[in-house]
Amino acid sequence: MKRWFIRRRNLLNAGIYEIKNWFYVKGVIRAHKNTADWQNFGLRADWIGRIYTVFNPVMPGDQGDTLEVLRLKYAERLKPVNVYLDKLGLGMAVAIASEDVPDSESLLVVWYPIFEVFTMKKVFWTTVALLIFFLTKLDNWTYQGIAYLWNLLF
């Protein structure tokens, strides 16, 4: 019983840390999105807290390179943006992902706040369980069954 409580408390602390991290990222974006450096790098932000830019990594001298060499060159060309975001204090608060833009040689590069505890799956199923509980006014036994199923899912 005590072990369950400790695990839940640590999970709650991790969730609170992720929410604080998200508010921190949103505050940094709000404070710096109109600066000259932000505009020079072509950075944009959405309401979720993601920072993104479209990056054209292919230069005229890159035509005969292998995929591994191209990836190293892309990382080297993105280094100034990463240094700038690190200078803003976002180095450990965001993760980076990239994907190809259709019908072009460009990449969409996205920096997003790190979430491990509050995933969309957990938020969705927790909301469904709470709605079932409160809308149907279930008794305690049924609530324990929903809590048991929730623990099995996560």
TILO-900182 format. One record per residue (C-alpha): residue in one letter; x negated, y negated, z. Coordinates in pm, 1 decimal. Example, Ala and Ser with C-alpha at 12.3 -4.5 7.8 and 13.67 -1.06 7.14 Angstrom:
% residues 2
- type	xx	yy	zz
- A	-1230.0	450.0	780.0
- S	-1367.0	106.0	714.0
% end
This chain:
% residues 154
- type	xx	yy	zz
- M	0.0	0.0	0.0
- K	-275.7	-242.2	89.3
- R	-460.7	-161.2	-233.1
- W	-152.1	-260.7	-437.8
- F	-136.1	-595.1	-255.7
- I	-504.3	-667.0	-321.9
- R	-467.8	-582.5	-689.3
- R	-163.3	-808.2	-724.1
- R	-335.0	-1093.4	-538.6
- N	-637.1	-1073.3	-768.5
- L	-406.8	-1061.3	-1069.4
- L	-226.5	-1369.4	-942.2
- N	-555.6	-1552.9	-886.3
- A	-666.1	-1464.5	-1238.2
- G	-335.8	-1591.7	-1377.0
- I	-367.1	-1917.5	-1184.8
- Y	-723.0	-1955.5	-1315.9
- E	-599.5	-1906.0	-1674.5
- I	-327.2	-2167.8	-1630.8
- K	-580.3	-2416.0	-1487.2
- N	-812.3	-2338.1	-1777.9
- W	-532.3	-2407.0	-2026.6
- F	-451.6	-2743.0	-1863.9
- Y	-823.7	-2828.9	-1866.6
- V	-851.7	-2753.6	-2239.2
- K	-537.9	-2956.5	-2311.2
- G	-676.4	-3250.5	-2110.9
- V	-1008.6	-3246.3	-2295.2
- I	-828.3	-3233.4	-2630.0
- R	-603.1	-3523.2	-2531.3
- A	-899.1	-3732.4	-2416.0
- H	-1121.8	-3673.2	-2719.1
- K	-896.7	-3616.9	-3021.1
- N	-921.4	-3979.7	-3135.0
- T	-1298.6	-4015.1	-3096.9
- A	-1533.5	-4061.6	-3390.0
- D	-1716.6	-3732.0	-3336.0
- W	-1387.7	-3539.0	-3330.2
- Q	-1286.0	-3699.9	-3660.5
- N	-1631.5	-3647.2	-3818.2
- F	-1615.5	-3273.6	-3756.6
- G	-1260.9	-3263.1	-3897.4
- L	-1118.5	-3105.6	-3583.2
- R	-746.6	-3086.6	-3520.6
- A	-542.5	-2956.1	-3229.5
- D	-195.0	-2815.9	-3190.9
- W	46.4	-2827.1	-2898.3
- I	-60.6	-2483.0	-2772.8
- G	-414.4	-2601.0	-2706.3
- R	-592.7	-2453.1	-3005.3
- I	-859.8	-2650.8	-3185.7
- Y	-900.6	-2572.8	-3552.3
- T	-1073.8	-2685.7	-3867.8
- V	-1107.4	-2563.7	-4223.8
- F	-1468.2	-2489.5	-4302.5
- N	-1615.0	-2435.4	-4648.8
- P	-1924.6	-2228.2	-4580.7
- V	-2019.0	-2141.7	-4939.1
- M	-2297.8	-2359.1	-5077.9
- P	-2442.6	-2339.5	-5430.6
- G	-2751.8	-2152.3	-5305.7
- D	-2548.1	-1876.8	-5137.0
- Q	-2428.4	-1694.8	-5450.0
- G	-2659.0	-1388.6	-5435.0
- D	-2670.3	-1333.4	-5057.7
- T	-2536.3	-1028.0	-4879.7
- L	-2244.7	-1047.2	-4637.6
- E	-2469.8	-1026.0	-4329.8
- V	-2688.1	-1313.8	-4451.3
- L	-2378.5	-1519.9	-4533.8
- R	-2239.3	-1466.2	-4182.8
- L	-2566.0	-1587.1	-4030.8
- K	-2558.0	-1896.4	-4251.2
- Y	-2193.9	-1963.3	-4155.3
- A	-2281.1	-1941.4	-3786.7
- E	-2574.4	-2177.9	-3839.5
- R	-2350.0	-2430.9	-4017.2
- L	-2090.2	-2411.9	-3737.6
- K	-2353.3	-2467.7	-3470.3
- P	-2311.9	-2850.6	-3453.8
- V	-1937.9	-2812.8	-3387.8
- N	-2002.9	-2555.1	-3115.8
- V	-2265.6	-2781.6	-2957.3
- Y	-2016.6	-3069.9	-2960.1
- L	-1744.3	-2857.0	-2797.3
- D	-1996.9	-2735.4	-2541.1
- K	-2086.5	-3097.4	-2466.8
- L	-1717.6	-3162.4	-2397.4
- G	-1718.7	-2876.4	-2146.4
- L	-1527.1	-2627.8	-2357.2
- G	-1810.3	-2380.2	-2411.1
- M	-1686.4	-2126.3	-2155.8
- A	-1318.0	-2221.5	-2171.5
- V	-1242.9	-2129.8	-2532.8
- A	-1299.9	-1836.6	-2765.8
- I	-1356.2	-1860.7	-3139.7
- A	-1189.7	-1677.9	-3427.4
- S	-1198.2	-1723.1	-3802.4
- E	-1001.9	-1598.1	-4098.1
- D	-1014.0	-1646.5	-4471.7
- V	-793.7	-1908.4	-4633.4
- P	-601.2	-1749.1	-4922.7
- D	-704.8	-1844.7	-5277.7
- S	-1022.4	-2023.9	-5166.8
- E	-1366.0	-1958.7	-5026.1
- S	-1289.6	-2154.0	-4709.3
- L	-1251.4	-2031.0	-4354.0
- L	-1000.4	-2137.2	-4093.0
- V	-1197.0	-2157.9	-3768.5
- V	-992.3	-2164.9	-3447.2
- W	-1107.5	-2222.9	-3088.6
- Y	-838.7	-2115.3	-2843.0
- P	-809.0	-2099.2	-2462.2
- I	-894.8	-1760.3	-2318.5
- F	-597.7	-1560.1	-2187.7
- E	-631.4	-1207.2	-2053.4
- V	-365.4	-1191.9	-1782.2
- F	-90.4	-1398.3	-1944.8
- T	-47.7	-1223.6	-2276.0
- M	263.8	-1262.2	-2487.4
- K	359.2	-898.0	-2421.8
- K	352.4	-943.5	-2045.0
- V	538.8	-1272.5	-2052.2
- F	808.0	-1127.7	-2280.6
- W	872.0	-811.6	-2078.0
- T	862.8	-997.9	-1747.5
- T	1121.3	-1242.2	-1881.2
- V	1342.3	-956.4	-2001.1
- A	1318.5	-781.0	-1663.7
- L	1403.0	-1099.0	-1473.6
- L	1696.1	-1176.6	-1704.2
- I	1836.0	-827.0	-1656.8
- F	1799.5	-858.7	-1282.1
- F	1956.3	-1201.8	-1244.1
- L	2227.5	-1177.1	-1509.5
- T	2361.9	-840.9	-1398.8
- K	2308.8	-889.5	-1022.3
- L	2155.5	-546.8	-983.6
- D	2115.5	-382.3	-647.7
- N	1779.2	-323.8	-479.0
- W	1737.1	31.6	-610.3
- T	1770.3	-79.3	-972.7
- Y	1530.3	-365.5	-911.7
- Q	1272.5	-118.4	-780.3
- G	1320.8	89.0	-1096.2
- I	1260.2	-217.6	-1315.9
- A	950.6	-304.9	-1112.8
- Y	823.1	52.1	-1151.8
- L	875.7	39.6	-1530.6
- W	703.6	-300.1	-1544.9
- N	401.6	-150.9	-1365.9
- L	395.0	135.8	-1616.0
- L	391.9	-108.5	-1907.8
- F	100.7	-308.1	-1772.0
% end
